[in-house]
Amino acid sequence: MTTLPLEPVPSPSEETGPSPDPRWQALRGVDRSDRIYQRVLTAFALALPFLILVILGVLLVNALPAVRRFGPGFLWTSTWDPVAEVYGAAPMIFGTLASSFLALLIAVPLALGVAIFLTEFSPRWLRQPVAFLVELLAAIPSVVYGLWGIFVLIPFLRSYVVPPLKAVFGWTPFLQGAFYGNSLLAGGIILAIMIVPYIAAVSREVLLAVPTSQREAALAMGATRWEAVRSAVLPYGRAGLIGAIILGLGRALGETMAVTMVIGNRHDIALSLLQPAYTMAAAIANEFSEATTSMYLSALFEVGLILFVLTVVVNAVARILIWRVARGAAVGSRAL
Amino acid sequence: MLRRTLTAIGIVGALASPLAAQVRLNGAGATFPNIIYQTWILTYNQKFDNVEINYQSIGSGGGIRQFSDKTVDFGGTDAPMSDSAIAAIGGNVLHIPTVLGAVVPTYNLAGVSQPIRFTPDVLADIFLGKITNWSDARIASINPGLTLPRQDIIVVHRSDGSGTSYVWTDYLSKVSPEWLQKVGRGTSVNWPVGLGGRGNEGVTATVKQTPGAIGYVELGYAIINKMAFGVVRNKSGNWITPSLESVTAAAQGAMDDLGPSTDFRVSLTDSPGAQAYAISSFTWLLLRKEYPDAAKARELVKFVWWCLTEGQAKAPNLGYAPLPKEMLPWIEARLKVITGGGRPVWRGRAAN
């Protein structure tokens, strides 16, 4: 998953600051306990990358029979038939990407709105309570989101959201067919709610780190507050904001429980948001325990491998994006 | 300091040694019988504390895998092992039925108070997506006196692999050649239509929340949660309301076809008994024919025999149907096959 920017966001001047104190460097390795301490820490630091390699290795080894049997066609075959032992992951790859991007589409404006409000417009007394409550959303277990989705969100969508939506946009391919409740739409909305706190919290930190001088300069030029935010604050924090969004995306791609409870779990590719879909994480969680044949198990491992690679690619793309944007020494570049 | 630690280890070791003489039996597998297995283990332990039994409900697939890898002493499964899987472990397995379960169609139709009747072909065609409306003439003709609304049928099935799905699809495969050819039987299949719900509770929630939905859940689950379920016509042409009695009747009805030398690796669906509920099934324990450890084999057989005799009384209250008593001698014959350390471990009914 995406890395959290744990260290405080540094100001640009610190970034170009002096390298570690030379006196400290000279003392290195003098004391035996210091050396042991250093080695222990090194071992800790290497343990995690090693773990990732082991996970990748296990996935590769177990997926190998399926990779051999189905070849690259696994990626674009849309049949998933454990009885006939024909497996293809296309519907799940589609469902994972579609639900995650739908979630981003809803969550990004919402989360950025929350972050901008809290840093730029909110009265001081309101800041902490709202920030606390938004972050509290992240603490709710995902199965609770799933239950809430089944018993509150879906009936609400069925009665109040989908009928007007269909009346206006019913002609588009995205709203075809009858709405049964469990659907890509419900999955996307649940995911959106789940990733809002992550994006909002990180974005807020990033915006807080934008120097006041930026805002003052814009306001001094005669900009309105909205113009100041748009032209001076947001561009300054661009890299950090992209990082926040990618963090949300990473979480959306891997989320399992809440999604499987509302998305309909159907191995099918449909453009319509009203139709059921499936995600890779949900399929693995659902089918792993009862996968009776070895090829079935191997196919599920290959799905896991694809999910792993997909998350790595998303993170890599995010890094490149941030790196390219951050060459202008924007806020948050080092944190991410 | 060091000496004190060593002394402590010594004391712990001394305390642990009488425990080491205890026999420990580990099992894993199907989730469906988990409640009764745990109840049996608990009750059995109160009577015989020289044996420690564990059962982990990790799913039938996982149970078969762990049993085959010999990481557990016994397995539990809702779907019998395939011939190839048995061949892979050198045929060293016995399927011992423990209790019976059933799967019932459940639906959400406002204003319909009487149970809806289903024929096998109507059920198959609904799940094949060929009957799509509750007002369909074929449903109406078998439900005289019942006005069904003009409403789309929304099929709900299990999204997780499960023995429940196996029993359901096994039944549909038997009664519908088209289902057999297009879909087949399995713990998860390529469903022609419908939404997937996770677990019995997921299917139930989706059915309850979706007007016009039809799904399938375990009988015990439906009884305990007081859900509406359908009446299904059985092979003899009788309309049978699913109940624990009609499920036991399904096993009785199948006995003629099985014969006393059966290996019990058979499906009970579409049983010929007159009062049999058609969508019934065994759940099995997987035991080895040969155990290297005699004490283990001995205790395991003793425990299993206790489950099949005294333990059966626990079944109805927990939503499981007991095995028909007539079947016991047949199972006894299978248990006698088991050897521990090369010798038979069965010591007669009374000794068990």
Interface residues (C-beta under 8 A of the other chain):
Chain A: T79 W80 D81 P82 V83 A84 I150 F151 I154 P155 A178 Y180 G181 N182 T260 M261 G264 N265 R266 H267 P276 Y278 A282 A285 N286 E287 F288 S289 E290 A291 T292 T293
Chain B: I58 G59 S60 G61 G62 I64 A79 S82 A85 D152 I154 S159 D160 G161 S162 G163 V183 G184 R185 G186 T187 S188 V189 N190 W191 G194 L195 G196 G197 R198 G202 A205 T206 Q209 T210 A213
